[in-house]
């Protein structure tokens, strides 16, 4: 059974963004080639895609973007999202929704909040079971780093004092940080020093780049020139 994870550092998928002057613009489809690859990995023309938006507090507006993008652009059958906040879904109902999916796409937001709720409801175990059954696990930002052993749990990348390492689901070895090409040099330096002190190594994932895991093999893909995945701390 082929087991696949596609962990995307960041990027836009066509949301409407309000500029400082109040103008509304639709963003580019920055991760489209990566997402096309992800859909292809299912081996199906119209795979079932389940969106989990726990990290963004189950916002309907996020799901609307995902549904339009994956449904219209990528021809997925987008299932009703798995909403866990203030939810009365039973464990069996959650299991049914997860096992119905060919792709699970986890959105960005608050990684620590998401993982705490997943563990409370047993979603972490169900996702691992789905992975072992051949479901493609994927996600962006928080939805990417959650699959790793470790991630940084600072609530705000500008708040350096809160920077620390927290435990992810452990399906990919090591540490991961998203949006690496958008981080300040100061943050990168402090993050590198933190990892050195803790004797942890991992991967820095740019926006428009992704880590791909096939069983135990790891490779990297990108949807934009100059965007990549690099080792952190650097071995140079």
C-alpha positions in Angstrom: 0.0 0.0 0.0 1.5 3.3 -1.1 1.4 5.9 1.7 1.7 9.6 0.7 1.9 12.9 2.4 2.2 16.3 0.7 3.1 19.1 3.1 3.0 22.5 1.6 4.8 25.5 3.1 2.3 28.1 2.1 0.7 29.9 -0.8 -2.6 31.2 -2.1 -5.4 29.3 -3.7 -7.6 32.1 -4.9 -9.0 33.8 -1.8 -10.3 37.3 -2.1 -7.8 39.6 -0.3 -8.6 43.2 0.9 -5.8 45.6 0.2 -4.9 48.5 2.4 -6.8 50.9 0.2 -9.9 48.7 0.5 -9.7 47.2 -2.9 -10.7 43.6 -3.2 -8.5 41.4 -5.4 -8.5 37.6 -6.0 -5.2 36.0 -5.3 -3.3 33.8 -7.7 -3.5 30.0 -7.6 0.1 29.8 -6.3 0.2 26.1 -5.4 -1.8 24.7 -8.4 1.0 22.4 -9.7 1.6 21.0 -6.3 -2.1 20.4 -5.8 -2.5 18.8 -9.2 0.3 16.4 -8.3 -1.5 15.6 -5.0 -4.7 14.8 -6.8 -2.8 12.7 -9.3 -1.4 10.6 -6.5 -4.8 9.2 -5.6 -5.0 7.5 -9.0 -8.6 8.8 -9.4 -10.1 11.4 -11.8 -12.5 12.8 -9.2 -11.2 11.8 -5.8 -13.1 12.6 -2.6 -11.4 15.4 -0.8 -12.1 16.1 2.9 -11.1 19.5 4.3 -10.2 19.9 7.9 -10.2 23.5 9.1 -9.6 23.0 12.8 -6.6 25.3 12.8 -8.7 28.2 11.4 -11.5 27.5 13.9 -13.7 25.8 11.2 -14.4 29.1 9.3 -17.0 28.6 6.6 -15.2 31.2 4.4 -12.1 29.1 4.3 -14.1 26.0 3.3 -15.8 28.0 0.5 -12.4 28.8 -1.0 -11.3 25.2 -0.7 -14.5 23.9 -2.2 -14.4 26.2 -5.2 -10.7 25.6 -5.8 -10.5 21.9 -5.5 -14.0 21.3 -7.0 -13.8 23.6 -10.0 -10.1 23.7 -10.8 -9.1 20.2 -9.8 -12.3 18.3 -10.3 -12.4 16.8 -6.8 -15.6 15.7 -5.1 -15.3 18.0 -2.1 -17.0 16.4 0.9 -18.6 18.4 3.7 -15.8 19.5 5.9 -14.9 17.8 9.2 -15.9 20.4 11.8 -14.7 19.6 15.3 -15.3 22.8 17.3 -18.5 22.8 19.3 -19.3 19.6 17.4 -21.5 16.7 18.6 -20.1 14.3 16.0 -19.4 10.9 17.6 -16.1 9.1 17.2 -17.7 6.7 14.7 -19.2 9.6 12.6 -15.7 11.3 12.5 -14.2 8.0 11.5 -16.7 7.6 8.7 -16.0 11.0 7.3 -12.2 10.5 7.4 -12.3 7.0 5.9 -14.6 8.3 3.0 -11.8 10.6 1.8 -9.2 9.9 -0.9 -7.4 13.1 0.1 -7.4 14.9 3.4 -6.4 18.6 3.1 -5.7 20.4 6.3 -5.8 24.2 6.3 -3.6 26.7 8.0 -3.9 28.5 11.3 -3.2 27.6 14.9 -1.3 24.3 14.9 -1.2 23.8 18.6 -5.0 24.4 19.0 -5.7 22.0 16.2 -3.5 19.2 17.5 -4.8 19.5 21.0 -8.4 19.1 19.8 -7.5 16.2 17.4 -5.9 14.3 20.3 -8.8 15.0 22.6 -11.3 13.6 20.0 -9.1 10.8 18.7 -8.7 12.3 15.3 -4.9 11.9 15.4 -5.3 8.1 15.5 -7.9 8.1 12.7 -5.7 10.1 10.5 -2.8 7.7 11.0 -5.2 4.8 10.2 -6.3 6.6 7.0 -2.7 7.1 6.0 -2.0 3.4 6.4 -5.0 2.6 4.3 -3.6 4.7 1.4 -5.4 8.1 1.9 -3.3 11.0 0.7 -2.6 13.3 3.6 -1.9 16.9 2.8 -2.1 20.4 4.0 -0.7 23.9 4.0 1.2 25.8 6.7 -0.2 24.4 10.0 -1.7 21.6 7.9 1.8 20.8 6.7 3.9 20.9 9.8 1.4 18.9 11.8 2.6 15.7 10.1 6.1 16.1 11.4 7.6 15.1 14.8 8.1 18.7 15.7 7.1 22.2 14.8 7.5 25.7 16.2 4.6 26.6 18.5 5.0 30.4 18.5 1.6 31.9 18.2 2.9 34.7 16.0 6.1 34.4 14.0 7.0 38.0 15.0 6.8 37.1 18.7 10.3 35.6 19.1 10.1 35.2 22.8 7.4 32.5 22.5 9.4 30.4 20.0 9.7 26.8 21.2 9.5 23.3 19.8 6.3 21.2 20.1 5.3 17.7 19.2 3.5 17.0 16.0 1.9 13.7 14.8 5.3 12.2 13.9 4.5 10.7 10.5 7.5 12.6 9.1 10.8 12.6 11.0 12.3 15.8 12.3 11.2 19.4 12.6 9.3 21.6 10.1 8.8 25.3 9.7 6.5 26.7 7.0 6.6 30.1 5.1 10.4 30.0 5.4 11.0 32.5 2.5 8.8 35.0 4.3 10.5 34.8 7.7 12.9 37.5 8.9 16.6 36.8 9.1 16.3 37.4 12.9 13.7 34.8 13.3 15.6 32.3 11.1 18.7 32.9 13.3 16.8 32.3 16.5 15.1 29.3 15.2 18.4 27.8 14.0 20.0 28.4 17.4 17.0 26.8 19.2 17.2 23.7 17.1 20.9 23.4 17.7 20.4 23.6 21.4 17.8 20.9 21.3 19.8 18.7 18.9 16.9 18.7 16.4 17.1 18.9 12.7 14.4 19.3 10.1 13.1 21.0 7.0 12.4 24.6 6.2 9.5 24.8 3.6 9.1 27.9 1.5 5.7 29.1 0.3 5.0 27.4 -3.0 7.1 24.4 -2.1 6.2 21.1 -0.6 7.7 18.0 1.1 6.4 14.8 -0.5 6.6 11.5 1.4 6.1 8.2 -0.4 6.4 5.5 2.3 9.9 6.3 3.7 11.2 8.2 0.7 11.2 12.0 0.9 11.4 14.4 -2.1 10.6 18.1 -2.7 8.5 19.8 -5.3 7.7 23.5 -6.0 5.2 25.5 -8.0 7.3 28.6 -8.4 10.9 29.1 -9.4 13.2 30.0 -6.5 10.9 28.3 -3.9 12.4 25.3 -2.2 12.8 23.1 0.9 16.1 23.2 2.8 17.6 21.5 5.7 17.6 23.3 9.0 20.0 23.8 10.7 22.1 24.1 7.6 24.9 21.6 7.2 27.2 24.3 5.7 
